[in-house]
Amino acid sequence: MNSDFRKRLGRGDVLVGTLITIPSAEVAEIMAEVGFDWLFIDTEHSPFNAYEAQTILQAAAHSCPCVVRVPANDEVWIKKVLDIGADGIIAPQVNSAADAEAIVRMCKYPPGGTRGVGIGRAHKYGLGFNEYMERANNEVAVILQAETADALENISEIVKVPGIDAIFIGPYDLSASLGKMGQLTDPEVKQAMESIANACKNAGVRLGIFAATAEAVEPFIQQNFTLLAIGTDGLHMARSAGEILKTLKR
């Protein structure tokens, strides 16, 4: 676990990352070596199991903080992801303050929460057990996704829940939930994102968002979004290969 990630997130450093969607340690290692500030390991929409996610962390986490999006806000998944050594979790589909409170509890050891005690990679397989137990509650980042109309309606209460480090907007799911799939520049969708952003700013909670390209994310940087995920490993490879081919075919 990288002890600086939650600290940097909390102080508002601009953290530029990308999504890891291919279960390949080599691909993740390359993305880490490129120099991203963090990697977003996506076990929700990608074909990862817990062991494959661990191999990604083993390849990349020594040089780049890795945060894992769990496939469901489930105690077993959250526990597994933290025990394999993730620097934090991203919880999808958080629609109420009750959802947020439950997730924070599952991420924290007693007395701060209900996280079960096991021995895994995070604890250096037992060799660093006491050290990890002492610092985990202070160093594991808890990031919640706001990506539905329900989350939008309840955002003012969600951001008041203690223990939340950031709200990460899922713009495509949010637009779909509002009946405007992929229409990210639609006034209603833009207003929804602004409402979430304002609630976060008022509560002192950091803001994150996904964007497909660097150009698309630039306006959000101006709006004080600091946790940025740009593109995916697959998109980066496809675009780079496509540009090479286009140049040669020209």
Secondary structure, 3 states (H helix, E strand, C coil): CCCCHHHHHHHCCCEEEEEECCCCHHHHHHHHHHCCCEEEEECCCCCCCHHHHHHHHHHHCCCCCEEEECCCCCHHHHHHHHHCCCCEEEECCCCCHHHHHHHHHHHCCCCCCCCCCCCCHHHHHHCCHHHHHHHHHHHCEEEEEECCHHHHHHHHHHCCCCCCCEEEECHHHHHHHCCCCCCCCCHHHHHHHHHHHHHHHHHCCEEEEEECCHHHHHHHHHCCCCEEEEEEHHHHHHHHHHHHHHHHHC
